[in-house]
Amino acid sequence: MNLGIGGVAVVTGAAGGLGLGIARAAANRGMQVVLTDVDGERLADAAAHLTDQGGRAVALVVDVTDANAMSDLAEFVTAEFGRVDLVCNNAGMTLVRPVHELTGEDWRRVVDLNLYGVVNGVTAFLPKMMDQGSGHLNATASVNAFKSDLFQAPYNASKAAVPAMMESVLMDLRELGSAVTASVLCPGPIATDIMQRALGDDETTREEVHGLLNQGMHPDAAGEITISAIDEGKFWIFTHPILYDTIRVKNDNMMSDGSLQTDLEWPWEEILTGGEAESP
């Protein structure tokens, strides 16, 4: 892919956490980075921080669930910079709640952001990439796409849809003979506040979850893994190879006796004490 100086990257959900880590990794390679989010104040701070560190960054408040807003974003980027080389559809959210307590609106909120946010990004930017004859589309799924976690049904379902979508995108592009490429990011625990925002002040639902993901891999490390993997031409991007064995056990059960091993757990202790929270 050869991302680097002169390239233009768009990262959604970039006001903090994984999105900002991806944006920083792109900026460190000399790319012009367009950061988007719905939180204008945090977004402006993030862009200013990248600029202070010598990067080239622009902040735009955009709601990825709004297809027209994403189309306008694609028009702005191509008009302002003349091209777009990388789009990372990263914005996402979760709710931590037993499935019987979820409303239809709860499902719509999560699916609209986690799945349709990606759909809108692909729909807005892919035609422009195909017209220019180059570019890369990345989307953030999760290891939850391969093994569901407790009390996160909308998150699990929406994240499971993203790899299938991106596989379809890449297969279609190859069949059409396009030089545009695609990949899917499947992160494990990243040290962000996604779970804190999901749970809020609710101490009744798995209290220990409040700080769990916040002990994970540093977002900058995950961002570097992501951009490096795209540079290397990988389709599947995993931040935590330590989770492979859990996914294999689930798949073995599925292919052998068809059982769902509900007590199958991620190796949290190894993840959270194995030095994976360090910045690169």
C-alpha positions as YAML, in Angstrom:
chain: A
units: angstrom
residues:
- id: 1
  name: MET
  ca: [0.00, 0.00, 0.00]
- id: 2
  name: ASN
  ca: [2.93, 2.34, 0.74]
- id: 3
  name: LEU
  ca: [1.16, 4.88, 2.92]
- id: 4
  name: GLY
  ca: [3.26, 7.93, 3.60]
- id: 5
  name: ILE
  ca: [4.26, 11.46, 2.73]
- id: 6
  name: GLY
  ca: [1.77, 13.13, 0.43]
- id: 7
  name: GLY
  ca: [-1.05, 10.75, 1.24]
- id: 8
  name: VAL
  ca: [-4.42, 11.77, 2.67]
- id: 9
  name: ALA
  ca: [-6.09, 9.75, 5.43]
- id: 10
  name: VAL
  ca: [-9.58, 10.07, 6.92]
- id: 11
  name: VAL
  ca: [-10.23, 8.56, 10.35]
- id: 12
  name: THR
  ca: [-13.66, 8.51, 11.98]
- id: 13
  name: GLY
  ca: [-14.16, 8.34, 15.72]
- id: 14
  name: ALA
  ca: [-10.80, 10.08, 16.04]
- id: 15
  name: ALA
  ca: [-11.36, 12.36, 19.04]
- id: 16
  name: GLY
  ca: [-9.61, 9.83, 21.28]
- id: 17
  name: GLY
  ca: [-8.77, 6.20, 21.87]
- id: 18
  name: LEU
  ca: [-8.12, 3.86, 18.96]
- id: 19
  name: GLY
  ca: [-9.18, 6.39, 16.31]
- id: 20
  name: LEU
  ca: [-6.66, 8.93, 17.56]
- id: 21
  name: GLY
  ca: [-4.00, 6.21, 17.74]
- id: 22
  name: ILE
  ca: [-4.63, 5.34, 14.08]
- id: 23
  name: ALA
  ca: [-4.60, 9.02, 13.11]
- id: 24
  name: ARG
  ca: [-1.31, 9.57, 14.93]
- id: 25
  name: ALA
  ca: [0.31, 6.59, 13.19]
- id: 26
  name: ALA
  ca: [-0.79, 7.97, 9.82]
- id: 27
  name: ALA
  ca: [0.43, 11.47, 10.69]
- id: 28
  name: ASN
  ca: [3.77, 10.06, 11.80]
- id: 29
  name: ARG
  ca: [4.22, 8.77, 8.25]
- id: 30
  name: GLY
  ca: [3.73, 12.25, 6.85]
- id: 31
  name: MET
  ca: [0.11, 11.84, 5.79]
- id: 32
  name: GLN
  ca: [-2.40, 14.66, 5.87]
- id: 33
  name: VAL
  ca: [-4.99, 13.38, 8.34]
- id: 34
  name: VAL
  ca: [-8.65, 14.38, 8.48]
- id: 35
  name: LEU
  ca: [-10.05, 13.52, 11.91]
- id: 36
  name: THR
  ca: [-13.81, 13.27, 12.40]
- id: 37
  name: ASP
  ca: [-16.01, 12.72, 15.42]
- id: 38
  name: VAL
  ca: [-19.24, 14.04, 16.94]
- id: 39
  name: ASP
  ca: [-17.45, 15.43, 20.00]
- id: 40
  name: GLY
  ca: [-16.20, 18.73, 18.63]
- id: 41
  name: GLU
  ca: [-14.25, 19.84, 21.71]
- id: 42
  name: ARG
  ca: [-12.28, 16.61, 22.13]
- id: 43
  name: LEU
  ca: [-11.77, 16.45, 18.37]
- id: 44
  name: ALA
  ca: [-10.28, 19.94, 18.20]
- id: 45
  name: ASP
  ca: [-7.93, 19.08, 21.07]
- id: 46
  name: ALA
  ca: [-6.86, 15.87, 19.31]
- id: 47
  name: ALA
  ca: [-6.11, 17.65, 16.03]
- id: 48
  name: ALA
  ca: [-4.23, 20.42, 17.84]
- id: 49
  name: HIS
  ca: [-2.15, 17.83, 19.68]
- id: 50
  name: LEU
  ca: [-1.18, 16.12, 16.42]
- id: 51
  name: THR
  ca: [-0.31, 19.46, 14.87]
- id: 52
  name: ASP
  ca: [1.80, 20.43, 17.88]
- id: 53
  name: GLN
  ca: [3.73, 17.17, 17.39]
- id: 54
  name: GLY
  ca: [4.51, 18.11, 13.80]
- id: 55
  name: GLY
  ca: [1.65, 16.32, 12.07]
- id: 56
  name: ARG
  ca: [-0.77, 17.72, 9.52]
- id: 57
  name: ALA
  ca: [-4.30, 17.39, 10.84]
- id: 58
  name: VAL
  ca: [-7.74, 18.81, 10.15]
- id: 59
  name: ALA
  ca: [-10.72, 18.31, 12.49]
- id: 60
  name: LEU
  ca: [-14.29, 18.05, 11.15]
- id: 61
  name: VAL
  ca: [-17.38, 17.30, 13.22]
- id: 62
  name: VAL
  ca: [-19.22, 14.58, 11.30]
- id: 63
  name: ASP
  ca: [-21.88, 12.08, 12.33]
- id: 64
  name: VAL
  ca: [-21.06, 8.84, 10.48]
- id: 65
  name: THR
  ca: [-24.65, 7.63, 10.85]
- id: 66
  name: ASP
  ca: [-25.72, 10.48, 8.55]
- id: 67
  name: ALA
  ca: [-25.17, 9.30, 4.97]
- id: 68
  name: ASN
  ca: [-25.46, 12.83, 3.58]
- id: 69
  name: ALA
  ca: [-22.88, 14.13, 6.04]
- id: 70
  name: MET
  ca: [-20.47, 11.38, 5.01]
- id: 71
  name: SER
  ca: [-21.05, 12.18, 1.35]
- id: 72
  name: ASP
  ca: [-20.32, 15.84, 2.09]
- id: 73
  name: LEU
  ca: [-17.14, 14.77, 3.91]
- id: 74
  name: ALA
  ca: [-15.94, 12.82, 0.88]
- id: 75
  name: GLU
  ca: [-16.65, 15.80, -1.37]
- id: 76
  name: PHE
  ca: [-14.76, 18.14, 0.95]
- id: 77
  name: VAL
  ca: [-11.71, 15.90, 1.27]
- id: 78
  name: THR
  ca: [-11.33, 15.29, -2.45]
- id: 79
  name: ALA
  ca: [-11.94, 18.96, -3.27]
- id: 80
  name: GLU
  ca: [-9.54, 20.22, -0.59]
- id: 81
  name: PHE
  ca: [-6.71, 17.73, -1.06]
- id: 82
  name: GLY
  ca: [-7.29, 16.37, -4.54]
- id: 83
  name: ARG
  ca: [-7.36, 12.74, -3.45]
- id: 84
  name: VAL
  ca: [-8.01, 10.32, -0.59]
- id: 85
  name: ASP
  ca: [-5.64, 7.44, 0.05]
- id: 86
  name: LEU
  ca: [-6.92, 5.87, 3.25]
- id: 87
  name: VAL
  ca: [-10.27, 5.84, 5.02]
- id: 88
  name: CYS
  ca: [-10.47, 4.19, 8.44]
- id: 89
  name: ASN
  ca: [-14.11, 3.71, 9.40]
- id: 90
  name: ASN
  ca: [-13.46, 3.41, 13.11]
- id: 91
  name: ALA
  ca: [-16.30, 5.12, 15.00]
- id: 92
  name: GLY
  ca: [-18.14, 2.76, 17.32]
- id: 93
  name: MET
  ca: [-19.93, 2.24, 20.62]
- id: 94
  name: THR
  ca: [-21.28, -0.46, 22.90]
- id: 95
  name: LEU
  ca: [-24.00, -0.95, 25.48]
- id: 96
  name: VAL
  ca: [-23.49, -3.31, 28.41]
- id: 97
  name: ARG
  ca: [-26.94, -4.66, 29.25]
- id: 98
  name: PRO
  ca: [-28.68, -8.06, 29.41]
- id: 99
  name: VAL
  ca: [-30.42, -8.78, 26.12]
- id: 100
  name: HIS
  ca: [-33.92, -8.89, 27.63]
- id: 101
  name: GLU
  ca: [-33.51, -5.31, 28.86]
- id: 102
  name: LEU
  ca: [-32.59, -3.94, 25.44]
- id: 103
  name: THR
  ca: [-35.09, -1.86, 23.48]
- id: 104
  name: GLY
  ca: [-35.39, -1.54, 19.74]
- id: 105
  name: GLU
  ca: [-33.88, 1.91, 20.04]
- id: 106
  name: ASP
  ca: [-30.87, 0.46, 21.87]
- id: 107
  name: TRP
  ca: [-30.28, -1.92, 18.97]
- id: 108
  name: ARG
  ca: [-30.70, 0.82, 16.39]
- id: 109
  name: ARG
  ca: [-28.22, 3.15, 18.13]
- id: 110
  name: VAL
  ca: [-25.46, 0.56, 18.19]
- id: 111
  name: VAL
  ca: [-26.09, -0.92, 14.74]
- id: 112
  name: ASP
  ca: [-26.43, 2.53, 13.16]
- id: 113
  name: LEU
  ca: [-23.00, 3.54, 14.44]
- id: 114
  name: ASN
  ca: [-21.04, 0.28, 14.29]
- id: 115
  name: LEU
  ca: [-22.40, -1.06, 10.99]
- id: 116
  name: TYR
  ca: [-24.11, 1.72, 9.07]
- id: 117
  name: GLY
  ca: [-21.30, 4.09, 9.98]
- id: 118
  name: VAL
  ca: [-19.03, 1.76, 8.01]
- id: 119
  name: VAL
  ca: [-21.59, 1.39, 5.21]
- id: 120
  name: ASN
  ca: [-21.85, 5.17, 4.89]
- id: 121
  name: GLY
  ca: [-18.07, 5.54, 4.83]
- id: 122
  name: VAL
  ca: [-17.65, 2.94, 2.11]
- id: 123
  name: THR
  ca: [-20.56, 4.32, 0.08]
- id: 124
  name: ALA
  ca: [-19.19, 7.87, 0.26]
- id: 125
  name: PHE
  ca: [-15.52, 7.19, -0.44]
- id: 126
  name: LEU
  ca: [-15.29, 4.04, -2.55]
- id: 127
  name: PRO
  ca: [-16.56, 5.57, -5.82]
- id: 128
  name: LYS
  ca: [-13.99, 8.36, -5.49]
- id: 129
  name: MET
  ca: [-11.19, 5.87, -4.87]
- id: 130
  name: MET
  ca: [-12.27, 3.83, -7.86]
- id: 131
  name: ASP
  ca: [-12.31, 6.95, -10.03]
- id: 132
  name: GLN
  ca: [-8.76, 7.88, -8.97]
- id: 133
  name: GLY
  ca: [-7.61, 4.27, -9.37]
- id: 134
  name: SER
  ca: [-6.17, 3.83, -5.88]
- id: 135
  name: GLY
  ca: [-6.94, 3.94, -2.19]
- id: 136
  name: HIS
  ca: [-7.58, 1.75, 0.82]
- id: 137
  name: LEU
  ca: [-10.70, 1.22, 2.93]
- id: 138
  name: ASN
  ca: [-10.33, -0.06, 6.48]
- id: 139
  name: ALA
  ca: [-13.09, -0.75, 8.99]
- id: 140
  name: THR
  ca: [-12.87, -1.44, 12.70]
- id: 141
  name: ALA
  ca: [-14.64, -4.60, 13.82]
- id: 142
  name: SER
  ca: [-13.59, -6.40, 17.02]
- id: 143
  name: VAL
  ca: [-12.47, -9.78, 18.29]
- id: 144
  name: ASN
  ca: [-16.11, -9.86, 19.45]
- id: 145
  name: ALA
  ca: [-16.91, -10.56, 15.81]
- id: 146
  name: PHE
  ca: [-15.56, -14.07, 16.45]
- id: 147
  name: LYS
  ca: [-16.60, -14.71, 20.07]
- id: 148
  name: SER
  ca: [-19.39, -12.79, 21.73]
- id: 149
  name: ASP
  ca: [-18.96, -11.25, 25.15]
- id: 150
  name: LEU
  ca: [-21.64, -11.24, 27.82]
- id: 151
  name: PHE
  ca: [-24.29, -8.50, 27.92]
- id: 152
  name: GLN
  ca: [-23.22, -6.87, 24.62]
- id: 153
  name: ALA
  ca: [-25.57, -8.42, 22.05]
- id: 154
  name: PRO
  ca: [-25.93, -5.34, 19.77]
- id: 155
  name: TYR
  ca: [-22.17, -4.73, 19.83]
- id: 156
  name: ASN
  ca: [-21.36, -8.38, 19.13]
- id: 157
  name: ALA
  ca: [-23.86, -8.59, 16.27]
- id: 158
  name: SER
  ca: [-22.87, -5.30, 14.63]
- id: 159
  name: LYS
  ca: [-19.16, -6.01, 14.89]
- id: 160
  name: ALA
  ca: [-19.65, -9.52, 13.45]
- id: 161
  name: ALA
  ca: [-21.24, -7.95, 10.37]
- id: 162
  name: VAL
  ca: [-18.24, -5.73, 9.62]
- id: 163
  name: PRO
  ca: [-15.75, -8.47, 8.54]
- id: 164
  name: ALA
  ca: [-18.38, -10.00, 6.26]
- id: 165
  name: MET
  ca: [-18.99, -6.62, 4.70]
- id: 166
  name: MET
  ca: [-15.30, -5.86, 4.18]
- id: 167
  name: GLU
  ca: [-14.66, -9.33, 2.73]
- id: 168
  name: SER
  ca: [-17.43, -8.60, 0.25]
- id: 169
  name: VAL
  ca: [-15.94, -5.20, -0.58]
- id: 170
  name: LEU
  ca: [-12.51, -6.68, -1.30]
- id: 171
  name: MET
  ca: [-13.89, -9.63, -3.28]
- id: 172
  name: ASP
  ca: [-15.94, -7.29, -5.48]
- id: 173
  name: LEU
  ca: [-12.98, -4.96, -6.03]
- id: 174
  name: ARG
  ca: [-10.76, -7.85, -7.08]
- id: 175
  name: GLU
  ca: [-13.41, -9.22, -9.43]
- id: 176
  name: LEU
  ca: [-13.73, -5.77, -11.01]
- id: 177
  name: GLY
  ca: [-9.96, -5.51, -11.43]
- id: 178
  name: SER
  ca: [-9.77, -2.41, -9.24]
- id: 179
  name: ALA
  ca: [-6.53, -1.32, -7.59]
- id: 180
  name: VAL
  ca: [-8.47, -0.15, -4.52]
- id: 181
  name: THR
  ca: [-7.87, -2.41, -1.51]
- id: 182
  name: ALA
  ca: [-9.60, -3.10, 1.81]
- id: 183
  name: SER
  ca: [-8.95, -4.50, 5.27]
- id: 184
  name: VAL
  ca: [-10.69, -5.14, 8.57]
- id: 185
  name: LEU
  ca: [-9.26, -4.31, 12.01]
- id: 186
  name: CYS
  ca: [-10.20, -6.72, 14.82]
- id: 187
  name: PRO
  ca: [-8.81, -5.18, 18.00]
- id: 188
  name: GLY
  ca: [-8.70, -6.82, 21.38]
- id: 189
  name: PRO
  ca: [-8.72, -4.75, 24.59]
- id: 190
  name: ILE
  ca: [-7.51, -1.22, 23.92]
- id: 191
  name: ALA
  ca: [-7.00, 1.33, 26.73]
- id: 192
  name: THR
  ca: [-9.92, 3.60, 25.85]
- id: 193
  name: ASP
  ca: [-12.99, 4.83, 27.71]
- id: 194
  name: ILE
  ca: [-15.53, 2.94, 25.56]
- id: 195
  name: MET
  ca: [-16.65, 0.73, 28.43]
- id: 196
  name: GLN
  ca: [-16.81, 3.61, 30.89]
- id: 197
  name: ARG
  ca: [-19.08, 5.50, 28.49]
- id: 198
  name: ALA
  ca: [-21.18, 2.39, 27.91]
- id: 199
  name: LEU
  ca: [-21.74, 1.70, 31.60]
- id: 200
  name: GLY
  ca: [-21.84, 5.23, 32.95]
- id: 201
  name: ASP
  ca: [-22.61, 5.14, 36.67]
- id: 202
  name: ASP
  ca: [-24.24, 1.69, 36.53]
- id: 203
  name: GLU
  ca: [-22.50, -0.42, 39.16]
- id: 204
  name: THR
  ca: [-25.00, -3.30, 38.95]
- id: 205
  name: THR
  ca: [-23.79, -4.87, 35.70]
- id: 206
  name: ARG
  ca: [-20.42, -6.63, 36.00]
- id: 207
  name: GLU
  ca: [-18.79, -3.92, 38.09]
- id: 208
  name: GLU
  ca: [-15.32, -5.14, 37.16]
- id: 209
  name: VAL
  ca: [-15.96, -4.29, 33.51]
- id: 210
  name: HIS
  ca: [-15.72, -0.55, 34.30]
- id: 211
  name: GLY
  ca: [-11.94, -0.65, 34.19]
- id: 212
  name: LEU
  ca: [-11.29, -3.77, 32.16]
- id: 213
  name: LEU
  ca: [-10.63, -2.43, 28.67]
- id: 214
  name: ASN
  ca: [-8.93, 0.63, 30.12]
- id: 215
  name: GLN
  ca: [-6.04, -1.65, 31.08]
- id: 216
  name: GLY
  ca: [-5.52, -2.91, 27.55]
- id: 217
  name: MET
  ca: [-3.10, -2.03, 24.78]
- id: 218
  name: HIS
  ca: [-2.10, 1.60, 24.40]
- id: 219
  name: PRO
  ca: [-4.08, 3.19, 21.52]
- id: 220
  name: ASP
  ca: [-0.87, 4.41, 19.89]
- id: 221
  name: ALA
  ca: [0.47, 0.86, 19.79]
- id: 222
  name: ALA
  ca: [-2.77, -0.37, 18.24]
- id: 223
  name: GLY
  ca: [-2.69, 2.48, 15.72]
- id: 224
  name: GLU
  ca: [0.85, 1.60, 14.69]
- id: 225
  name: ILE
  ca: [-0.11, -2.07, 14.27]
- id: 226
  name: THR
  ca: [-3.04, -1.01, 12.10]
- id: 227
  name: ILE
  ca: [-1.16, 1.30, 9.75]
- id: 228
  name: SER
  ca: [1.80, -1.08, 9.48]
- id: 229
  name: ALA
  ca: [-0.51, -3.98, 8.59]
- id: 230
  name: ILE
  ca: [-2.25, -1.90, 5.92]
- id: 231
  name: ASP
  ca: [1.19, -0.98, 4.53]
- id: 232
  name: GLU
  ca: [2.03, -4.69, 4.41]
- id: 233
  name: GLY
  ca: [-1.12, -5.52, 2.45]
- id: 234
  name: LYS
  ca: [-2.87, -7.50, 5.18]
- id: 235
  name: PHE
  ca: [-6.64, -7.93, 5.07]
- id: 236
  name: TRP
  ca: [-7.10, -9.36, 8.58]
- id: 237
  name: ILE
  ca: [-5.56, -7.11, 11.24]
- id: 238
  name: PHE
  ca: [-5.48, -8.36, 14.83]
- id: 239
  name: THR
  ca: [-3.92, -6.37, 17.65]
- id: 240
  name: HIS
  ca: [-3.77, -9.31, 20.10]
- id: 241
  name: PRO
  ca: [-2.44, -12.63, 18.74]
- id: 242
  name: ILE
  ca: [-2.83, -13.99, 22.29]
- id: 243
  name: LEU
  ca: [-6.57, -14.24, 21.54]
- id: 244
  name: TYR
  ca: [-6.14, -16.60, 18.57]
- id: 245
  name: ASP
  ca: [-6.34, -19.72, 20.73]
- id: 246
  name: THR
  ca: [-9.71, -18.73, 22.19]
- id: 247
  name: ILE
  ca: [-11.11, -18.18, 18.70]
- id: 248
  name: ARG
  ca: [-9.71, -21.57, 17.58]
- id: 249
  name: VAL
  ca: [-11.36, -23.37, 20.52]
- id: 250
  name: LYS
  ca: [-14.72, -21.82, 19.66]
- id: 251
  name: ASN
  ca: [-14.34, -22.78, 15.99]
- id: 252
  name: ASP
  ca: [-13.30, -26.33, 16.89]
- id: 253
  name: ASN
  ca: [-16.44, -26.74, 19.00]
- id: 254
  name: MET
  ca: [-18.57, -25.31, 16.23]
- id: 255
  name: MET
  ca: [-17.14, -27.66, 13.62]
- id: 256
  name: SER
  ca: [-17.12, -30.79, 15.82]
- id: 257
  name: ASP
  ca: [-20.13, -31.22, 18.11]
- id: 258
  name: GLY
  ca: [-21.84, -27.91, 17.32]
- id: 259
  name: SER
  ca: [-21.80, -26.79, 20.94]
- id: 260
  name: LEU
  ca: [-21.55, -23.25, 22.23]
- id: 261
  name: GLN
  ca: [-19.10, -23.21, 25.11]
- id: 262
  name: THR
  ca: [-20.59, -20.38, 27.16]
- id: 263
  name: ASP
  ca: [-17.82, -20.48, 29.76]
- id: 264
  name: LEU
  ca: [-15.12, -19.87, 27.16]
- id: 265
  name: GLU
  ca: [-13.22, -16.78, 28.28]
- id: 266
  name: TRP
  ca: [-10.60, -14.51, 26.82]
- id: 267
  name: PRO
  ca: [-7.26, -14.86, 28.70]
- id: 268
  name: TRP
  ca: [-7.75, -11.59, 30.56]
- id: 269
  name: GLU
  ca: [-4.98, -12.06, 33.10]
- id: 270
  name: GLU
  ca: [-2.37, -12.68, 30.41]
- id: 271
  name: ILE
  ca: [-3.68, -9.78, 28.31]
- id: 272
  name: LEU
  ca: [-3.75, -7.27, 31.13]
- id: 273
  name: THR
  ca: [-0.45, -8.27, 32.75]
- id: 274
  name: GLY
  ca: [1.52, -9.06, 29.61]
- id: 275
  name: GLY
  ca: [2.82, -5.58, 28.90]
- id: 276
  name: GLU
  ca: [0.29, -4.87, 26.16]
- id: 277
  name: ALA
  ca: [-0.63, -1.48, 27.61]
- id: 278
  name: GLU
  ca: [2.74, 0.00, 26.70]
- id: 279
  name: SER
  ca: [3.06, 2.75, 24.13]
- id: 280
  name: PRO
  ca: [5.40, 2.03, 21.18]
...
